[in-house]
Amino acid sequence: MTQSFEAAIQAFAPALPLAVGLSGGADSTALLVACARRWPGQVQAIHVHHGLQAAADGFALQCADLCHQLGVPLILQHVDARNARGQSPEDAARQARYEAFDAVAQGSQAQPAIKSVALAQHADDQAETLLLALSRGAGVAGLAAMPARWQRAGLTWYRPLLQVAGADVRRWLLAQGIAWIEDPTNADLRYTRNRIRAQLLPALDAVFPAFRDTFARSASNAAQAAELLHEIATADLAQVGVPPRIQAVQQLSRARQANVMRWWLRQHHQTTPAAAQLAELLDQLAACTTRGHRIHIKVGRGFVVRSGAHLDWSDPAALVHGANPP
């Protein structure tokens, strides 16, 4: 169920010291202010300077001014968040932010060393993420949207506002008389997420006022299903081996073949097959009944290939850069 901003902060119980991701926008500003007031001397802020727009320097100055007022140390991380070919700008920026946070966690910038990180995504962000996943035909892992708590780089990460409506966060901040930055790119309707925020969420609010709660339940159900699929994939991969034995994979149902192939590629080769690529791979596995049958299928940045009795992975880019072949 959705809850008030105050209730969410009261229920938040991270290990301290805590770092808060601070963009300078309303949500992260509210989260930092509330955490700094609740745990004085135990909170730090991390601002990631993406360098993607002229206003970025102003964002950093606003964050520095807020942290000075709160008496909170600010760690400023500069990153190159330009997207690679085939990568969305949003994904590139997100990956750059996580790498910056990881660098802080593993380095010496944070003093004292942080134990937890808090990010300010709220219930509206969760709904947007679920709608984006649906628009892309995502499976249960994508429909699980954003977790409220997870482990990364030796830290516990939290999203304590996932049950708080975005409007409630801003109401709280206005009541405190605290200013924030409006990122001009948030109004750019060329980005799908912005169109969802501006056009779909108001319509959902009018027709299904409880959509934040129902979407959150769907995401939670999808997360449980994804966890179960991961457990099955782990067990199946232990049976078929790494690299997978073709005959062992063929003994599984097609659904479990798809599940274990996705898991193998993601866990061991950091790539995810498109639906058409995975379907082609399963068709080729089914047809692989003779010694001379060849498998060579494009998946992500590389290829799944047959190597004798096994499936293997070939990454041409790694070979160009001098890595050993698989």
N, C-alpha and C positions, 0 to 999 in steps of 0.2 A: 504494500500500500504506500502511496505517496505520503510524505511527511513534511513538516515545516523545516526550514533551514535550521532553526535553533535546535529542534529535536535531533536532526541529523548530526550536528556538531556535538551535542551532548552524548549521543550514542557512540561517537567515534573514539576508539581507544587504541591508538597506535603505540608501538614501542618508540621510545624517545632516545635521542634527538630525532626530530622530524624535519624533512625537507618538503617544501610545497612548490610545485611547478607554477611559476608566475608569468603569465603572458602580459598582464596589465589590463586584461579585459575584466568585465564585471564578475564573472564566476570565480576566476582565480584570485582576484582581489578580495572578494568576500571570504573565500576559504582562508587566505593568508591572514587577514585581519582577525577572523574568529579564532584561528589556531594560535596566533601570537598572543591574543588576549587570554586564552585558556591555559597555555603553557609558556609563560614568559621565560625567555632565556633558553628555551629548548627547541626553538623553531628557526630554520633557515629558509631562504628562498633561492630558487634557481630560475634564472631567466635565459632562454635560448634566443640568441640573435640570429635569425635566419638569413638576413641580408638579401631578402627577395624584393623588398619595396623601400621606397624612399623614406617612409614613415618609421622604419625599423629603429633608427637611432632615437627617435622620439619615444618609442615604446620603452626602450632601455632606460632613458632618462626618467620617465614616469615611474618605472619600477624602482629605480634607485631612490627617487624622492619618497615614495611610499615606504620603502624599507627603512629609510632614515627616520621617518616619522614614527615608525613602529619600534625602532631599535632592533631590527632584524637584520642579520648579515645577508648580503646578496651575493650570489655567485653568478657571474655573467659568462655564458658560454657562446662563443661564435662558431657557427657551423656553415657548411656549404650545403644548402638544402635544394639545390637545383635538381630537377627530376631527370633520370636517365631515360633513354629511348624506351617507350613501351610502359613507362611508370607514370602514374598520375602525380600531379604536383602535391596533392594532399598526402599521398602515401610517402613521397620523398621527404616532405616536411616532418611527417610523423616519425619516420625511421631516423631522421637526423636528430630529432628531439630525444628519442630513446637512447641513441648513442651518446648524446651529450650528458644525459643523466647518468648513464653507465660510467662515463669518464669521471664524473664527480664522485660517484660511489667508490670507484676503484682508485682514485687519486687522493691527493692530500688537500684539495681545495676546501672541503667541508671540515670545519673545526667547531665542536668536536665531531667525530665521525658519525654520520647519520645511520640510523637503523631502519627508517621507514621513509617512504615517499608518498605524498598525497597529490592527486590530480583532481581537477575541478569539474569533470564532466557530470552533467545532471540528467534528470529523467527525460528532458526533451532531446538531449544529445543521444541518449540510449534509443529513443524511438526513431530518430533520424538514422542511426546506425543500422537498426533492424530493417527499416524501409529501404536503405541502400542495398543491404544484403539481399532482400527479396527482389529488388530490381535487377540484380545481377545473377539471379538464379542460384544463390548460394545453398550449400548443404547445411547440415545442422551445426557444424563448427562456425560458419558465418552467421547463422541465425541466432547463435548464442550471444551475439553482440559483445558488449564490454563486460568483463568480470568486475565485481566490486573489490576483489582482493586476489593477489597472485604474488608469486615469487619471481624475481629476476635479479641477476647480478649480485646475489647474496643479500638482497634487501626484500622487505615486504612492501608491496605497493598497494595503495588504496584509492578507491573512488568513493569517498564518503557521501557524496551528494546525488548518487544515482536514483534515489527515491524522492528527490526534491525537484519540483517544477522550476524551470528557468525563471519564470516571472516572480516566484517567491524569493529566489536568490537576489534579484534586483530590488524587490521591495525592501528586503532587509538592508541592503547596501544604501539605498536612498534614505532609509530611516537613520542610518549612522552618519549621513552627510558626507560620505566618502566618494570621491570622483574616480572614474575609471576611463579606460581607452575604448573607443569604438573602432575596431579594425575595419578600414574601408573595404577590404576584400570580402567581408561578411555580407555585403549588399550586392556583390557581383553575381548575377543570376546565371552566368556561364557555368558556375560550379553546381553540380547536382545537389549537393548537401544544402546549399543556400536556397535552391528552388524548393526543396522539401520543407525547409524551415519557413520560407515566406508564403508558400502556396498550399502545401499539404497539411501541415500541422494545424493551421487555423481551421481548415475544413474538418479535420478529425475532431478538433475541440468542439465544433458546433454539432456534429453528428454523433460522436462517441466521446462524451466528456471524460470517461474513465479510461481512455486509450492508453495513458501512461502506465496504469496498473496492469491492464490486460496484456500490453506489449511486453512489460517486464516479466509477467508470468510465462509468456511464450518463449522469451529469451532464456529464462531459467530452465524450462522444460527441454529446450534445445541443448543447453549446456550439459544437462544430465545425460541426454542421448549421445552427445559427442564424447563425453567421458566414458560411457559404456562402449562405444565404437573403438575408442583408443585402447581400452582394456582388451577387447577381442583382437584388435590388430596386433597388439604386443604379443599376445599368446600365439597368434597365427604366424607371426614373423619368426618367433622362436622355433616353431615347427618347420617352416619352409627354409629357414636359414638366411644368412646374409653373406654373399649374394643369394637371392632366392633360387631354389631348385625348381625347374620348370614343372617336373612331374608332381612335386609336392603341392605347388600352387594349383595345378589342374585338379587336384582332389577336393579343393574347396568349392563351395557354391559360388556362382558368379558374383553375388553381392559381397561375399567375404573376400573373393579375389580382388574386387575393386577396393575394398577397405584396406587390405594389407598392402596393395600396390601403392595406394596414396600414402600410407604410413611409412613404407620403406623409402619412397622418394622424398618425402618431407623430412624424415628423421636423419637419413644418411646422405642425402644429396641436396637438401634445402631447395627443393622445387616442388611445385604442385601442378599436376596435369590438368589441362582443360578437359571438359566433359567428352569432347570428340576424341581427344588424344587417348583418354583412358578407355573409351569404348573400343577404339582401334587396337589398343594393346590387349584387351581381353579377347577380342576376336582372333588376334594372331596367336595368343596363348592356346585358345581352343583348337586352332588349326595346326598347332605345332606337334605333329605326331610322327614326323620322319626326321632322320638325322640331318638331312640337308636343308630343313626348313629355316629360312632366314628371318630374323626379327630386327628391324632397325626403324624405330619410331621416334619422331621429334616429340620431346616433352620438355616444356619450359625452355631453358637455355641450352639443353643438351639432347641426348638420345638414349632411349632404352634399347639395348642390343642383346642378341643371343650370343653367349660364349659357352659353347659346348652344351652341357646339361643345365646351365644356369642362365639367369638374366643378369645383365650387367649394365653399367652406366658409362656413357662417353660424353665428356664435356670438351668440345673443340676449343672453347675460349681458354680453358685451363692448359691445354696442350700448347696453344700459341704463347702463353706466358711461362712455359717451361715446366709446368707440373707434370708429374708422372701420369701415364695413362692408367685407367682403373684396372 
